[in-house]
Amino acid sequence: MAVSSGEGKATPERHMASQRAGEQGLLFDTRVSAPPDDVGYRGPTACAAAGITYRQLDYWARTKLVEPGVRSAHGSGSQRLYSFRDILVLKVVKRLLDTGVSLQQIRTAVTHLRDRGVQDLAQITLMSDGVSVYECTSPDEVVDLLQGGQGVFGIALGRVWQEVEGSLAELPGERAATDDDPSGHPHDELANRRRARRTG
């Protein structure tokens, strides 16, 4: 997954590769702000922000490709809550699938991304030749892959971050509640009514 790279020599090919990377927005010029840790998004919101179907979301959760990080579904009537980071990864998975990368390679990439801090994710560009996925954390690595022909396309996670942030600004989120906080789901009217019936 990781790509190691030395300082590249200034050749015409390298200059072209660098120009191409700049045009595609792959060179780490994105500033992002940390999302709140305790805010989660329900399945339909996660789907809308990531551009996927509910069936994909459900399948990826059941196969543990991308599981909800705020709250998993436990029993009938409970709602999964996905974190900002989860939705970012969902959108990356969708992009990789759309370009023909195999689910096995995507699973490897997702496992690798899971180990990174949220802020680290914004500084990563994923490159792929349609078969393998490479992680780049510096402009030199991106340029080397493009120059070597391995980087047919790239996904700058900082850009995806901004897209997800923009989508979620228009969509409802909710604060995660602890099990002993009955008032923690202000938007979950049905759950509140069920809880009132059980306790009243």
Stockholm file with secondary structure:
# STOCKHOLM 1.0

chainA/1-200         MAVSSGEGKATPERHMASQRAGEQGLLFDTRVSAPPDDVGYRGPTACAAAGITYRQLDYWARTKLVEPGVRSAHGSGSQRLYSFRDILVLKVVKRLLDTGVSLQQIRTAVTHLRDRGVQDLAQITLMSDGVSVYECTSPDEVVDLLQGGQGVFGIALGRVWQEVEGSLAELPGERAATDDDPSGHPHDELANRRRARRTG
#=GR chainA/1-200 SS CBCCCCCCCCCHHHHHHHHHHHHTTCSSCCCCCCCCTTEEBCHHHHHHHHTCCHHHHHHHHHTTSSCCSSBCCCSTTCCCBBCHHHHHHHHHHHHHHHTTCCHHHHHHHHHHHHTSCHHHHTTCEEEECSSCEEEECSHHHHHHHHHHTCCSEEEEHHHHHHHHHHHHHTSCCEECCCTTCTTSCTTCHHHHHHHHHHHC
#=GC SS_cons         CBCCCCCCCCCHHHHHHHHHHHHTTCSSCCCCCCCCTTEEBCHHHHHHHHTCCHHHHHHHHHTTSSCCSSBCCCSTTCCCBBCHHHHHHHHHHHHHHHTTCCHHHHHHHHHHHHTSCHHHHTTCEEEECSSCEEEECSHHHHHHHHHHTCCSEEEEHHHHHHHHHHHHHTSCCEECCCTTCTTSCTTCHHHHHHHHHHHC
//
